[in-house]
Amino acid sequence: LSATQDSTYSDSADFRANNAIDGNMDTFSHTKCAVQENWLQVELDGRYCIDEVLVFQEREDEYANRMNNTRVYVSSASNDESDEHLCGKIKVTDDYTTEGQTSPVLCVDTTA
């Protein structure tokens, strides 16, 4: 399991892509803010039937909605856009009173 992203905020190891998948809720990935269409890619170690992708976002301030409408794709081939399948979009609520929220994205009939 590994992750890559299009850029890293401040080029610091504190925000690297693998933080998004390390299981530690105290770390996170962060891309550069000035880049349009930022992306994070997770490489699995094999082919899997993907039913759901869970995205946890810890922000509880005015920036919490940055992830709203982010598209989640799955693909069976690395870097092959023709093989991408849209699972859905991340929906972020406006409730900033809860510390963190998990946004499920359901993937129907998708194999990657």
GIVENZI-V486110 format. One record per run of one state. SS is the DSSP state (A for helix, B for strand, O for the rest). FROM is the first residue (numbers start at 1). LEN is the number of residues. Records with the same first field share a line. If there is no record, write none. Layout:
SS=FROM-LEN + FROM-LEN
This chain:
O=1-1 + 6-3 + 12-1 + 16-1 + 22-18 + 44-5 + 58-6 + 68-3 + 75-6 + 84-1 + 90-11 + 112-1
B=2-4 + 40-4 + 49-9 + 71-4 + 85-5 + 101-11
A=9-3 + 13-3 + 17-5 + 64-4 + 81-3
